[in-house]
Amino acid sequence: MTGRFTTTGVCSKEITYRIENNVVRDVVFTSGCPGNLQGISRLVEGMEVREVIRRLKGITCGQKDTSCPDQLAHALEEALGSRA
């Protein structure tokens, strides 16, 4: 399954990803802090979807109520909901 998620409240504008056999693949953030976001993408590559959500959900950025990692968690939760 391929997904596309429009972010809110962060510098990144969009996240694309693929879920294959319940494993996260090919995460790409559009805009935002390139080095950090490439790092996040590489760290979650090959990780089980629920584990990514568990680790990233609730992370904030400065005074914001969310962050790019938190938005990825939301995107993956949305994807799981659509498969339920």
PALO-579850 format. One record per atom (N, C-alpha, C): residue number from 1; residue in one letter; atom name; x, z, y. Coordinates in steps of 0.1 Angstrom, whole numbers, padded with zeros to 4 digits. Layout:
<pts>
{num: NUM	residu: A	atome: CA	xx: X	zz: Z	yy: Y}
...
</pts>
This chain:
<pts>
{num: 1	residu: M	atome: N	xx: 0008	zz: 0000	yy: -0012}
{num: 1	residu: M	atome: CA	xx: 0000	zz: 0000	yy: 0000}
{num: 1	residu: M	atome: C	xx: 0009	zz: 0000	yy: 0012}
{num: 2	residu: T	atome: N	xx: 0006	zz: -0009	yy: 0022}
{num: 2	residu: T	atome: CA	xx: 0013	zz: -0009	yy: 0034}
{num: 2	residu: T	atome: C	xx: 0004	zz: -0003	yy: 0045}
{num: 3	residu: G	atome: N	xx: 0010	zz: 0005	yy: 0054}
{num: 3	residu: G	atome: CA	xx: 0003	zz: 0011	yy: 0064}
{num: 3	residu: G	atome: C	xx: 0009	zz: 0009	yy: 0078}
{num: 4	residu: R	atome: N	xx: 0000	zz: 0010	yy: 0088}
{num: 4	residu: R	atome: CA	xx: 0004	zz: 0009	yy: 0102}
{num: 4	residu: R	atome: C	xx: -0004	zz: 0020	yy: 0110}
{num: 5	residu: F	atome: N	xx: 0003	zz: 0028	yy: 0117}
{num: 5	residu: F	atome: CA	xx: -0003	zz: 0039	yy: 0124}
{num: 5	residu: F	atome: C	xx: 0001	zz: 0039	yy: 0139}
{num: 6	residu: T	atome: N	xx: -0009	zz: 0040	yy: 0148}
{num: 6	residu: T	atome: CA	xx: -0006	zz: 0040	yy: 0162}
{num: 6	residu: T	atome: C	xx: -0005	zz: 0055	yy: 0166}
{num: 7	residu: T	atome: N	xx: 0007	zz: 0058	yy: 0171}
{num: 7	residu: T	atome: CA	xx: 0010	zz: 0072	yy: 0174}
{num: 7	residu: T	atome: C	xx: 0003	zz: 0076	yy: 0187}
{num: 8	residu: T	atome: N	xx: 0002	zz: 0090	yy: 0189}
{num: 8	residu: T	atome: CA	xx: -0003	zz: 0095	yy: 0202}
{num: 8	residu: T	atome: C	xx: 0006	zz: 0107	yy: 0206}
{num: 9	residu: G	atome: N	xx: 0009	zz: 0108	yy: 0219}
{num: 9	residu: G	atome: CA	xx: 0016	zz: 0119	yy: 0224}
{num: 9	residu: G	atome: C	xx: 0031	zz: 0119	yy: 0222}
{num: 10	residu: V	atome: N	xx: 0037	zz: 0108	yy: 0218}
{num: 10	residu: V	atome: CA	xx: 0051	zz: 0107	yy: 0215}
{num: 10	residu: V	atome: C	xx: 0057	zz: 0094	yy: 0221}
{num: 11	residu: C	atome: N	xx: 0070	zz: 0093	yy: 0222}
{num: 11	residu: C	atome: CA	xx: 0076	zz: 0081	yy: 0227}
{num: 11	residu: C	atome: C	xx: 0074	zz: 0069	yy: 0218}
{num: 12	residu: S	atome: N	xx: 0075	zz: 0071	yy: 0205}
{num: 12	residu: S	atome: CA	xx: 0073	zz: 0060	yy: 0196}
{num: 12	residu: S	atome: C	xx: 0058	zz: 0055	yy: 0197}
{num: 13	residu: K	atome: N	xx: 0056	zz: 0042	yy: 0196}
{num: 13	residu: K	atome: CA	xx: 0043	zz: 0036	yy: 0198}
{num: 13	residu: K	atome: C	xx: 0035	zz: 0034	yy: 0185}
{num: 14	residu: E	atome: N	xx: 0043	zz: 0032	yy: 0174}
{num: 14	residu: E	atome: CA	xx: 0037	zz: 0028	yy: 0161}
{num: 14	residu: E	atome: C	xx: 0047	zz: 0031	yy: 0150}
{num: 15	residu: I	atome: N	xx: 0041	zz: 0034	yy: 0138}
{num: 15	residu: I	atome: CA	xx: 0048	zz: 0036	yy: 0126}
{num: 15	residu: I	atome: C	xx: 0043	zz: 0027	yy: 0115}
{num: 16	residu: T	atome: N	xx: 0052	zz: 0020	yy: 0109}
{num: 16	residu: T	atome: CA	xx: 0048	zz: 0012	yy: 0097}
{num: 16	residu: T	atome: C	xx: 0055	zz: 0018	yy: 0085}
{num: 17	residu: Y	atome: N	xx: 0049	zz: 0017	yy: 0074}
{num: 17	residu: Y	atome: CA	xx: 0054	zz: 0023	yy: 0062}
{num: 17	residu: Y	atome: C	xx: 0048	zz: 0016	yy: 0050}
{num: 18	residu: R	atome: N	xx: 0053	zz: 0019	yy: 0038}
{num: 18	residu: R	atome: CA	xx: 0048	zz: 0015	yy: 0026}
{num: 18	residu: R	atome: C	xx: 0048	zz: 0026	yy: 0016}
{num: 19	residu: I	atome: N	xx: 0037	zz: 0027	yy: 0008}
{num: 19	residu: I	atome: CA	xx: 0036	zz: 0038	yy: -0002}
{num: 19	residu: I	atome: C	xx: 0035	zz: 0030	yy: -0015}
{num: 20	residu: E	atome: N	xx: 0045	zz: 0034	yy: -0024}
{num: 20	residu: E	atome: CA	xx: 0045	zz: 0027	yy: -0037}
{num: 20	residu: E	atome: C	xx: 0047	zz: 0038	yy: -0048}
{num: 21	residu: N	atome: N	xx: 0037	zz: 0039	yy: -0057}
{num: 21	residu: N	atome: CA	xx: 0037	zz: 0049	yy: -0067}
{num: 21	residu: N	atome: C	xx: 0038	zz: 0063	yy: -0062}
{num: 22	residu: N	atome: N	xx: 0031	zz: 0065	yy: -0051}
{num: 22	residu: N	atome: CA	xx: 0031	zz: 0078	yy: -0044}
{num: 22	residu: N	atome: C	xx: 0044	zz: 0082	yy: -0037}
{num: 23	residu: V	atome: N	xx: 0053	zz: 0072	yy: -0035}
{num: 23	residu: V	atome: CA	xx: 0066	zz: 0074	yy: -0029}
{num: 23	residu: V	atome: C	xx: 0067	zz: 0066	yy: -0016}
{num: 24	residu: V	atome: N	xx: 0073	zz: 0072	yy: -0006}
{num: 24	residu: V	atome: CA	xx: 0074	zz: 0066	yy: 0008}
{num: 24	residu: V	atome: C	xx: 0085	zz: 0056	yy: 0008}
{num: 25	residu: R	atome: N	xx: 0082	zz: 0044	yy: 0013}
{num: 25	residu: R	atome: CA	xx: 0092	zz: 0034	yy: 0014}
{num: 25	residu: R	atome: C	xx: 0091	zz: 0027	yy: 0028}
{num: 26	residu: D	atome: N	xx: 0102	zz: 0021	yy: 0033}
{num: 26	residu: D	atome: CA	xx: 0102	zz: 0012	yy: 0044}
{num: 26	residu: D	atome: C	xx: 0096	zz: 0018	yy: 0057}
{num: 27	residu: V	atome: N	xx: 0099	zz: 0030	yy: 0061}
{num: 27	residu: V	atome: CA	xx: 0093	zz: 0036	yy: 0073}
{num: 27	residu: V	atome: C	xx: 0101	zz: 0030	yy: 0085}
{num: 28	residu: V	atome: N	xx: 0093	zz: 0025	yy: 0095}
{num: 28	residu: V	atome: CA	xx: 0099	zz: 0019	yy: 0107}
{num: 28	residu: V	atome: C	xx: 0090	zz: 0024	yy: 0119}
{num: 29	residu: F	atome: N	xx: 0098	zz: 0030	yy: 0129}
{num: 29	residu: F	atome: CA	xx: 0092	zz: 0035	yy: 0141}
{num: 29	residu: F	atome: C	xx: 0094	zz: 0024	yy: 0152}
{num: 30	residu: T	atome: N	xx: 0084	zz: 0021	yy: 0159}
{num: 30	residu: T	atome: CA	xx: 0085	zz: 0012	yy: 0170}
{num: 30	residu: T	atome: C	xx: 0087	zz: 0020	yy: 0183}
{num: 31	residu: S	atome: N	xx: 0097	zz: 0017	yy: 0191}
{num: 31	residu: S	atome: CA	xx: 0101	zz: 0025	yy: 0203}
{num: 31	residu: S	atome: C	xx: 0105	zz: 0039	yy: 0199}
{num: 32	residu: G	atome: N	xx: 0108	zz: 0047	yy: 0209}
{num: 32	residu: G	atome: CA	xx: 0113	zz: 0061	yy: 0206}
{num: 32	residu: G	atome: C	xx: 0128	zz: 0061	yy: 0206}
{num: 33	residu: C	atome: N	xx: 0134	zz: 0072	yy: 0201}
{num: 33	residu: C	atome: CA	xx: 0148	zz: 0075	yy: 0200}
{num: 33	residu: C	atome: C	xx: 0154	zz: 0068	yy: 0188}
{num: 34	residu: P	atome: N	xx: 0160	zz: 0057	yy: 0189}
{num: 34	residu: P	atome: CA	xx: 0164	zz: 0049	yy: 0178}
{num: 34	residu: P	atome: C	xx: 0172	zz: 0056	yy: 0167}
{num: 35	residu: G	atome: N	xx: 0182	zz: 0063	yy: 0171}
{num: 35	residu: G	atome: CA	xx: 0191	zz: 0070	yy: 0161}
{num: 35	residu: G	atome: C	xx: 0183	zz: 0081	yy: 0153}
{num: 36	residu: N	atome: N	xx: 0176	zz: 0089	yy: 0160}
{num: 36	residu: N	atome: CA	xx: 0168	zz: 0100	yy: 0154}
{num: 36	residu: N	atome: C	xx: 0158	zz: 0094	yy: 0144}
{num: 37	residu: L	atome: N	xx: 0151	zz: 0084	yy: 0149}
{num: 37	residu: L	atome: CA	xx: 0140	zz: 0078	yy: 0141}
{num: 37	residu: L	atome: C	xx: 0145	zz: 0070	yy: 0129}
{num: 38	residu: Q	atome: N	xx: 0157	zz: 0064	yy: 0130}
{num: 38	residu: Q	atome: CA	xx: 0163	zz: 0057	yy: 0119}
{num: 38	residu: Q	atome: C	xx: 0167	zz: 0068	yy: 0109}
{num: 39	residu: G	atome: N	xx: 0172	zz: 0079	yy: 0114}
{num: 39	residu: G	atome: CA	xx: 0176	zz: 0090	yy: 0105}
{num: 39	residu: G	atome: C	xx: 0164	zz: 0095	yy: 0097}
{num: 40	residu: I	atome: N	xx: 0153	zz: 0098	yy: 0104}
{num: 40	residu: I	atome: CA	xx: 0141	zz: 0102	yy: 0097}
{num: 40	residu: I	atome: C	xx: 0137	zz: 0092	yy: 0087}
{num: 41	residu: S	atome: N	xx: 0137	zz: 0080	yy: 0090}
{num: 41	residu: S	atome: CA	xx: 0133	zz: 0069	yy: 0081}
{num: 41	residu: S	atome: C	xx: 0141	zz: 0069	yy: 0068}
{num: 42	residu: R	atome: N	xx: 0154	zz: 0071	yy: 0070}
{num: 42	residu: R	atome: CA	xx: 0163	zz: 0071	yy: 0058}
{num: 42	residu: R	atome: C	xx: 0162	zz: 0083	yy: 0050}
{num: 43	residu: L	atome: N	xx: 0159	zz: 0095	yy: 0057}
{num: 43	residu: L	atome: CA	xx: 0158	zz: 0107	yy: 0049}
{num: 43	residu: L	atome: C	xx: 0145	zz: 0108	yy: 0041}
{num: 44	residu: V	atome: N	xx: 0134	zz: 0102	yy: 0045}
{num: 44	residu: V	atome: CA	xx: 0122	zz: 0102	yy: 0038}
{num: 44	residu: V	atome: C	xx: 0121	zz: 0091	yy: 0027}
{num: 45	residu: E	atome: N	xx: 0129	zz: 0081	yy: 0028}
{num: 45	residu: E	atome: CA	xx: 0129	zz: 0070	yy: 0019}
{num: 45	residu: E	atome: C	xx: 0131	zz: 0075	yy: 0005}
{num: 46	residu: G	atome: N	xx: 0121	zz: 0071	yy: -0004}
{num: 46	residu: G	atome: CA	xx: 0121	zz: 0075	yy: -0018}
{num: 46	residu: G	atome: C	xx: 0115	zz: 0089	yy: -0021}
{num: 47	residu: M	atome: N	xx: 0111	zz: 0096	yy: -0010}
{num: 47	residu: M	atome: CA	xx: 0105	zz: 0109	yy: -0012}
{num: 47	residu: M	atome: C	xx: 0090	zz: 0108	yy: -0015}
{num: 48	residu: E	atome: N	xx: 0085	zz: 0117	yy: -0023}
{num: 48	residu: E	atome: CA	xx: 0071	zz: 0118	yy: -0026}
{num: 48	residu: E	atome: C	xx: 0063	zz: 0120	yy: -0013}
{num: 49	residu: V	atome: N	xx: 0051	zz: 0114	yy: -0012}
{num: 49	residu: V	atome: CA	xx: 0043	zz: 0114	yy: 0000}
{num: 49	residu: V	atome: C	xx: 0040	zz: 0128	yy: 0004}
{num: 50	residu: R	atome: N	xx: 0035	zz: 0136	yy: -0005}
{num: 50	residu: R	atome: CA	xx: 0031	zz: 0150	yy: -0001}
{num: 50	residu: R	atome: C	xx: 0042	zz: 0159	yy: 0003}
{num: 51	residu: E	atome: N	xx: 0054	zz: 0156	yy: -0002}
{num: 51	residu: E	atome: CA	xx: 0066	zz: 0164	yy: 0002}
{num: 51	residu: E	atome: C	xx: 0070	zz: 0160	yy: 0016}
{num: 52	residu: V	atome: N	xx: 0069	zz: 0147	yy: 0020}
{num: 52	residu: V	atome: CA	xx: 0072	zz: 0143	yy: 0034}
{num: 52	residu: V	atome: C	xx: 0062	zz: 0150	yy: 0043}
{num: 53	residu: I	atome: N	xx: 0049	zz: 0150	yy: 0040}
{num: 53	residu: I	atome: CA	xx: 0039	zz: 0157	yy: 0048}
{num: 53	residu: I	atome: C	xx: 0043	zz: 0172	yy: 0049}
{num: 54	residu: R	atome: N	xx: 0046	zz: 0178	yy: 0038}
{num: 54	residu: R	atome: CA	xx: 0049	zz: 0193	yy: 0039}
{num: 54	residu: R	atome: C	xx: 0061	zz: 0196	yy: 0048}
{num: 55	residu: R	atome: N	xx: 0071	zz: 0187	yy: 0047}
{num: 55	residu: R	atome: CA	xx: 0083	zz: 0190	yy: 0055}
{num: 55	residu: R	atome: C	xx: 0081	zz: 0187	yy: 0070}
{num: 56	residu: L	atome: N	xx: 0073	zz: 0177	yy: 0073}
{num: 56	residu: L	atome: CA	xx: 0073	zz: 0172	yy: 0087}
{num: 56	residu: L	atome: C	xx: 0061	zz: 0176	yy: 0095}
{num: 57	residu: K	atome: N	xx: 0050	zz: 0180	yy: 0089}
{num: 57	residu: K	atome: CA	xx: 0038	zz: 0183	yy: 0096}
{num: 57	residu: K	atome: C	xx: 0040	zz: 0196	yy: 0105}
{num: 58	residu: G	atome: N	xx: 0036	zz: 0195	yy: 0117}
{num: 58	residu: G	atome: CA	xx: 0037	zz: 0206	yy: 0126}
{num: 58	residu: G	atome: C	xx: 0049	zz: 0207	yy: 0135}
{num: 59	residu: I	atome: N	xx: 0059	zz: 0198	yy: 0132}
{num: 59	residu: I	atome: CA	xx: 0071	zz: 0198	yy: 0141}
{num: 59	residu: I	atome: C	xx: 0067	zz: 0193	yy: 0155}
{num: 60	residu: T	atome: N	xx: 0071	zz: 0200	yy: 0165}
{num: 60	residu: T	atome: CA	xx: 0068	zz: 0196	yy: 0179}
{num: 60	residu: T	atome: C	xx: 0081	zz: 0191	yy: 0186}
{num: 61	residu: C	atome: N	xx: 0079	zz: 0185	yy: 0197}
{num: 61	residu: C	atome: CA	xx: 0090	zz: 0180	yy: 0205}
{num: 61	residu: C	atome: C	xx: 0089	zz: 0185	yy: 0219}
{num: 62	residu: G	atome: N	xx: 0098	zz: 0194	yy: 0223}
{num: 62	residu: G	atome: CA	xx: 0098	zz: 0200	yy: 0236}
{num: 62	residu: G	atome: C	xx: 0085	zz: 0207	yy: 0239}
{num: 63	residu: Q	atome: N	xx: 0078	zz: 0203	yy: 0250}
{num: 63	residu: Q	atome: CA	xx: 0065	zz: 0209	yy: 0253}
{num: 63	residu: Q	atome: C	xx: 0053	zz: 0202	yy: 0247}
{num: 64	residu: K	atome: N	xx: 0056	zz: 0191	yy: 0239}
{num: 64	residu: K	atome: CA	xx: 0045	zz: 0184	yy: 0233}
{num: 64	residu: K	atome: C	xx: 0040	zz: 0191	yy: 0221}
{num: 65	residu: D	atome: N	xx: 0027	zz: 0189	yy: 0218}
{num: 65	residu: D	atome: CA	xx: 0021	zz: 0195	yy: 0206}
{num: 65	residu: D	atome: C	xx: 0024	zz: 0188	yy: 0193}
{num: 66	residu: T	atome: N	xx: 0031	zz: 0177	yy: 0194}
{num: 66	residu: T	atome: CA	xx: 0034	zz: 0168	yy: 0183}
{num: 66	residu: T	atome: C	xx: 0048	zz: 0163	yy: 0184}
{num: 67	residu: S	atome: N	xx: 0052	zz: 0155	yy: 0175}
{num: 67	residu: S	atome: CA	xx: 0066	zz: 0148	yy: 0175}
{num: 67	residu: S	atome: C	xx: 0065	zz: 0136	yy: 0167}
{num: 68	residu: C	atome: N	xx: 0075	zz: 0127	yy: 0167}
{num: 68	residu: C	atome: CA	xx: 0075	zz: 0116	yy: 0158}
{num: 68	residu: C	atome: C	xx: 0074	zz: 0119	yy: 0143}
{num: 69	residu: P	atome: N	xx: 0082	zz: 0130	yy: 0139}
{num: 69	residu: P	atome: CA	xx: 0080	zz: 0134	yy: 0125}
{num: 69	residu: P	atome: C	xx: 0066	zz: 0138	yy: 0121}
{num: 70	residu: D	atome: N	xx: 0060	zz: 0146	yy: 0131}
{num: 70	residu: D	atome: CA	xx: 0046	zz: 0151	yy: 0129}
{num: 70	residu: D	atome: C	xx: 0037	zz: 0139	yy: 0128}
{num: 71	residu: Q	atome: N	xx: 0039	zz: 0129	yy: 0136}
{num: 71	residu: Q	atome: CA	xx: 0030	zz: 0117	yy: 0136}
{num: 71	residu: Q	atome: C	xx: 0032	zz: 0110	yy: 0123}
{num: 72	residu: L	atome: N	xx: 0044	zz: 0109	yy: 0117}
{num: 72	residu: L	atome: CA	xx: 0045	zz: 0103	yy: 0104}
{num: 72	residu: L	atome: C	xx: 0037	zz: 0111	yy: 0094}
{num: 73	residu: A	atome: N	xx: 0038	zz: 0124	yy: 0094}
{num: 73	residu: A	atome: CA	xx: 0030	zz: 0132	yy: 0085}
{num: 73	residu: A	atome: C	xx: 0015	zz: 0129	yy: 0087}
{num: 74	residu: H	atome: N	xx: 0010	zz: 0128	yy: 0099}
{num: 74	residu: H	atome: CA	xx: -0004	zz: 0124	yy: 0101}
{num: 74	residu: H	atome: C	xx: -0007	zz: 0110	yy: 0096}
{num: 75	residu: A	atome: N	xx: 0002	zz: 0101	yy: 0097}
{num: 75	residu: A	atome: CA	xx: 0000	zz: 0087	yy: 0092}
{num: 75	residu: A	atome: C	xx: -0002	zz: 0088	yy: 0077}
{num: 76	residu: L	atome: N	xx: 0007	zz: 0095	yy: 0070}
{num: 76	residu: L	atome: CA	xx: 0007	zz: 0096	yy: 0056}
{num: 76	residu: L	atome: C	xx: -0006	zz: 0104	yy: 0051}
{num: 77	residu: E	atome: N	xx: -0010	zz: 0114	yy: 0058}
{num: 77	residu: E	atome: CA	xx: -0022	zz: 0121	yy: 0055}
{num: 77	residu: E	atome: C	xx: -0034	zz: 0111	yy: 0056}
{num: 78	residu: E	atome: N	xx: -0034	zz: 0103	yy: 0066}
{num: 78	residu: E	atome: CA	xx: -0045	zz: 0094	yy: 0068}
{num: 78	residu: E	atome: C	xx: -0045	zz: 0084	yy: 0056}
{num: 79	residu: A	atome: N	xx: -0033	zz: 0079	yy: 0052}
{num: 79	residu: A	atome: CA	xx: -0032	zz: 0070	yy: 0041}
{num: 79	residu: A	atome: C	xx: -0037	zz: 0076	yy: 0028}
{num: 80	residu: L	atome: N	xx: -0034	zz: 0089	yy: 0026}
{num: 80	residu: L	atome: CA	xx: -0039	zz: 0096	yy: 0014}
{num: 80	residu: L	atome: C	xx: -0054	zz: 0097	yy: 0014}
{num: 81	residu: G	atome: N	xx: -0059	zz: 0100	yy: 0026}
{num: 81	residu: G	atome: CA	xx: -0074	zz: 0101	yy: 0027}
{num: 81	residu: G	atome: C	xx: -0081	zz: 0088	yy: 0024}
{num: 82	residu: S	atome: N	xx: -0074	zz: 0077	yy: 0028}
{num: 82	residu: S	atome: CA	xx: -0081	zz: 0064	yy: 0025}
{num: 82	residu: S	atome: C	xx: -0080	zz: 0060	yy: 0011}
{num: 83	residu: R	atome: N	xx: -0071	zz: 0066	yy: 0003}
{num: 83	residu: R	atome: CA	xx: -0070	zz: 0063	yy: -0011}
{num: 83	residu: R	atome: C	xx: -0078	zz: 0073	yy: -0020}
{num: 84	residu: A	atome: N	xx: -0084	zz: 0083	yy: -0013}
{num: 84	residu: A	atome: CA	xx: -0091	zz: 0094	yy: -0021}
{num: 84	residu: A	atome: C	xx: -0105	zz: 0089	yy: -0025}
</pts>
